[in-house]
Amino acid sequence: MDAAAELDQIVAKDSWSAEDCHRLMSLFPAMRGPAQRFRKLVSQLIGAHPDAAGAAAIKIGIAKYMLSRPAEALEVLAKGTDNKERRFYQGLCHKHLRQYQNALEDFQRAEDRGWDARQVTLQMVEVQCLSGSVDAAARSLDRFARSSQEDADWRCAAGMVSELQGDYDAAVEHYEKARQLRPGHAEATFRLAYHYDLHGEEETAVELYRECIAVAEAPPPGAALEPRPIYANALINLAVLYEDAGHYDEAARCLQRVLAANPVHARARLFLKDVLASKTMAFDEDEQKRLARRNDLLAIPITDFELSVRARNCLKKMNIRTLGHLLHVSEQDLLGFKNFGETSLTEIKNVLSSKNLRLGQLREEPAPAQPVQAASGASVENEGVLATPISQIEFSVRVRRGLQRLNVRTLGKLASKTEAELLTCRNFGQTSLNEVQQRLAEYGLNLRGSE
């Protein structure tokens, strides 16, 4: 039986087992245009069951998940029979939608109803890692530690735990061991690529992302694959690297492959728009470097300079923290503050003069100097939040690389930036800006100058 006929046969079944899902994924590379063909079959399936319930709803829900449509999948799965298949795939959908507590609850119910305990545990480890519960993930991982040292999936999960604990050497060792135990292990390959991506080893990351995509399309014979959507994240991350390197056509092709499987994939559509805009946008690299150096200069903290206690205390009370803040105030502003006299003013002017700067230099720019603000408008008092490393925040690769270029290492440093400063960074567009604003809001922060 050829691949297309077998695909038709599986889709025609009243219900799908885990083995059927694995087989569907393995059939894809044997066909031409597999994503489009599968999407067409799913459309026919939905047409045949417009008000799907029971087993039909579970089958349609699983199909939507495999086409990277987790939100749609959840709506359909909710109408299905409450069995282990429904609960497991609901857990996967919640995981991809970052609804981590719901994912944990569904995975636990899947195990209670008979889904493989080891597979459920490894899924729960990943969810706990993604939600920041690293200690809980480590405890879950220990459940099968003694019997799993030679298990590729367990090694991959152990690598993720080590990575989030900051032990990067151990993480790489676990990922490489997983790839050794199962050549081309998709998840371990992706995590390893992402690690090298974040650490600036772009060539290695590109090679691994390519391998990851190839593995997802052509799984090794006999591999006990976890059912998952087409590897959209690997394609998107690879597109970002291609765009950074100026290879816009390659970047566009990666994103178009994602959209071939899911035409409404929001991130892929936005990134493709950015890539196509980059192809026609004139880029002055020297000007961008000049702006980056200027932004770094303006972000230097006042505490880095030798000032008298009086001058330092006055600036602190005025919420003037950086050189950039000083460029938004005038001599009159400073002299109008209690206990700030000519001696302190001379100190400040000397500091700025040493950097070829002057008071009031940025008065005409739209973003006024002000302290970091909480979402409610109150000044942030929690220094621990401001000191949170960017490495602990869940950002996309594009945003993370942009913040690295701007030398932004903490939430406090990020919140001190204006929208204009971020948008001067190469390949940092409106999509990235929206992502930054959303993450800052989760910590009660805004960009400087934001309402």
Buried (B, 14 or more C-beta within 10 A) or exposed (E): EEBBEBBBEBBEEEBBEBEBBBBBBBBBEEBEEBBEBBBEBBEEBBEEBEEBEBBBBBBBBBBBBBBBBBEBBBBBBEBBBEBBBBBBBBBBBBBBBEBBEBBBBBBBBBBEBEBBEBBBBBBBBBBBBBBEBBEBBBEBBEBBEEEBEEBBBBBBBBBBBBBBBEBBEBBBBBBBBBBEBBEBBBBBBBBBBBBBBBEEBBEBBBEBBBBBBBBBBBBEEEBBBBBBBBBBBBBBBBBBBBBBEEBBEBBBBBBBBBBBBBEEBEBBBBBBBBBBEBEEEEEEEEEBEEBBEBBEBBBBEBEEBEBEEBBBBBBEEBEBBBBBBBBBBEBEBBEEBEEBEEEBBEBBBEBBEEEEBEBBBBEEBEBEBBBBBBBEEEEBEEEEBBEBEBEEBEBBBBBBBBBBBBEBBBBBBBBBBBBBBBBBBBBBBEBBBEBBBEBBEEBBBBBBBBE
